[in-house]
Amino acid sequence: MGIMASLDPSSGYSFGILDNTKKEPLEPISPTDSDLEKKTPISITQILSSTEKSDLGDVSDKHRFWFQRSKGDNSNVIATQPSVFDDPDLAEEYRPRPDWENLHRFDPSARWTWGEENKVVRKIDLRITLLACVMLMALELDRSNIQQANADNFLNDLHLTRDDYNLGNTINRLCYLLAEVPAQIMAKWLGADRWVPIQMTSWSAVALCQFWLSNRTSFLCTRALLGLLSGGFTPTMILYLSYYFKHHELSIRLGFWYAASSFADILAGFFAFGILHLRGVGGHAGWRWLFLIEGLLTLTLGLLAFILMPPSPTQTANWSRGKKGWFTEREEIIMVNRIIREDPSKGTMHNRQPLTFQLIWQSFKDYDIWPLYIIGLLFLIPNTTISQYFTLLLKDFGFSTFNTILLSIPYNAMGAVTRVALVYGAEAFESLAYMGILAQLWMLPMLLYMNAVDFSQANKWVAWTVLTLMLSFPNPHALHAGWNSRNSNSVRTRTIAAALYNMSSQTSQIIGSNIYHDSDAPRYVVGNRTLLILVCTNIVVYALTKLYYVIQNRRRDMKWQAMTEDQRVDYAKSLSLTGDTQPKEEGWELEPVLDLHESDDEMSPNRPTVQRPVDGRPHQPLLQDERRRLSTTGFGHGDAEDRPMLHHSRRPTIRSPEYSAEQATRRKYMIASGFLLLSLASFVVQTETAVYIQHELHWDKPYCMLYLTHGSWSLLWPVQLLILRIQKRKLSWEAFWRRHVYLIRTTAQMVESRDLHLTSRDSHRSPIPYMLRTTAFVTVALTIAGGSWYVAVNLTTASDLTAIYNCSAFFAYAFSIPLLKDKLRFDKVFSVVVAIVGVLVVAYGDRSDSKPTPDGTVGKGKHEAENRLLGNIIIGIGSVLYGLYEVLYKRFACPPEGTSAGRSMIFANTFGSLIGSFTLLVLWIPLPILHMLGWEEFRVPTGEAAWMLLISVAANATFSGCFLVLISLTSPVLSSVAALLTIFLVAIVDWLRTGQPLSAASIIGGLLIIVAFFLLSWSTYREMNEEKRKSLEAEEMESESDD
């Protein structure tokens, strides 16, 4: 799959997906595909220029925080946003279907002010959002009151085990999951206003019947019925709310909506505290009264929903809601037109129109939403496990029944606050993936603690604090739901995608219900370790999801930019009204060029909106890019989608240097982040295999291993060439090779001249002598630095070895000041000091006398060191040389600032191959010398040692290649501190592999290193952004002077 811009890529706006697998005209097949056809991208620039509507709202308003003033704060300013309906030629194409329930209020000529729109939104919140929150609270009360029942000896009264409890939760979630899609189909057929009240009254009846539970069978049956009857409620309500709100408004409302479930849990705690005191009344247990009373309460709410829930914005009048309804005619016009102008797809299906199997299958095949399903499958597992066992764990720690109930309130209150804060943060900073990572990082320290100590023996108040903080995490469920809704540009896709996402999240809760087992009690060693692994996995999944959309957008970017404006317009007109018919003209699929575009634009489908294109909030579906200026919610829709697709083109504005600089820096940082993750993973593999080879297989040849690992770098360029060739497989080998050699040659000339703009003299001078000298120089420095480790490992202690060698981060910064002209900045110095303190804590905080060092060798204990002073001097020299090597590489072997990230990556791997080749051709000389002197006998590895060595060498080559790219894209200081993260990662992997828990020193030191890395990352980011901005301003001034 490729991508195509739904806006002009050169403007930095969002894009949609196109098929580029065959040499045929571009063809949108993203989530925005219609049910029966493909849509044509139409330029909004043409719409705006042709209509020249002066009575439309300003699209350049940027309002990121609720406390900031914006142009929209003036209540008399026109709020009506540009739309496809402003073009007379296109308005009829996008007109809502004839039986759309709101058609009588549809008026493309309607205009209204911000004061009017804000008043309507507040009224919708009061009437619709509040009602939706109350209905979700009813679901949460009946779904989760079993946790309060556990505090009243529920399991013992029914003679159930904890495994039975897990089974009941699993059955409940499984039935809930199976009911999702059928419930959505019923809701779309009957209408949400009918189906939701039916659901509420049905599950409430079952919930109150739990009063009469008698055994394991009745418990499992009621759990199953509750799941079946409540399944599909969440996606149905999300679809229902989308009828009333714009995309960015929906995310905020969903945040409060999901927070209502936490509020329900708080109320449930208070209810349970009072109701459970009824234990013994009528000879019944307190938990039986809990089920009965709360079931009757939610049944009442379900009956009220029949009369309070309107079918649509224009159908609020009835005997209970008033003959005139909740809204005036003017308010209904505003409600309908502000929504349909943002997303015409909302007018393509009636609110009681059933879905066909074909439409469901088309929605399911939209694989670009699958990353969200994967996230939904994994992100909630750790929280689910702890929350379902919270009351049981507190009972195990000796808390009384009623104290347990009260102690469950704080985490629900904190969770509601953090959940809403996360939604606001995502809207303010316009990054959904990073907010998801933040939520997982929240849980990481608590899980590390639960794994590092015997949690079952901890002080009960310490345990409660840890569990409360764990469950207070900012749940990103609302973000995901809004993310999914934005990505679904048609009503049928939104309907099915919401169900599929909710099914994945329910599956995660099924998995979470089966992490803890009776056989693992009371410490739950295996369970807690599993949760920690899952949190780390989730962080990687979020990062890979973002990376997936980055790559998709880069491919799309190139295709759209390869077309002229006329070709884009012709292409838009050429698509016929059926999905299988090709455009009339051929040959627009240009041969893609080498993918060097460092785009970090996050995926947005082929669904541009014409609502407030520049209002600064993330209207875009999928991964929203920070500070992107136009919304891209689109116009895909249901079975009436026989119309072209709208595309925004670049508006006639000029970007500021600040904006361009920030975009360029972010792109570079995103690519660097990907290489950082790959380098960390490969280093862990290298370390673990090195330990196994030396201490399990007894192949202890330090210099030979150093020679092989550094020599393996020679494979970097061939592997890179293969990947590039696969990408450019349509290009002839001759043309591909010529372009590749030209790129490497010109980059080498830039490196030698330290200038992006080559003079005639520079371009004719061969860079080969310079590169050979630099390769020899850098390789010798690297080899001596690396060799010092192996010399000192048998002389000094493991603690000294770890602490001194990793001070190379400090020396890298020290050398970068004179050699790279870096400024002495307090924030950088502070970050490096914090990192080194973290290393010292890891090195000297552990009481064990002899322990593995971070790169896999085992240092001596303090009583075993042969010559500690000499060893420390040697490793100190190695530390200085390693810091110097990093700076020398940046100074003499990296392209100058301003070089594209793609070019920098290609050259970094090429230079890494030169280092590897020099190592293989020259540095073999010490091998026979060491063998003859008897210091290291040369022996070819065989059997398992050979295979493990091959894996270790390949992992080192991967790590080194990524590390060189990281230095090239960022700075030696940041790269050096980033490398320190491997200390903590290796410790975690060792603990998972051996079962020996992490020491407190390892945890504290590792967290200090992580904090230092993020502080330094932010400092480096700001510095790079400032340098890029100054560079762009200088170029701008130079261009103006030339004119």
Summary of the structure (lengths in Angstrom):
residues: 1043
radius of gyration: 31.4
end to end distance: 42.5
largest distance: 102.5
contacts: 3845
relative contact order: 0.11
helix: 68%
strand: 2%
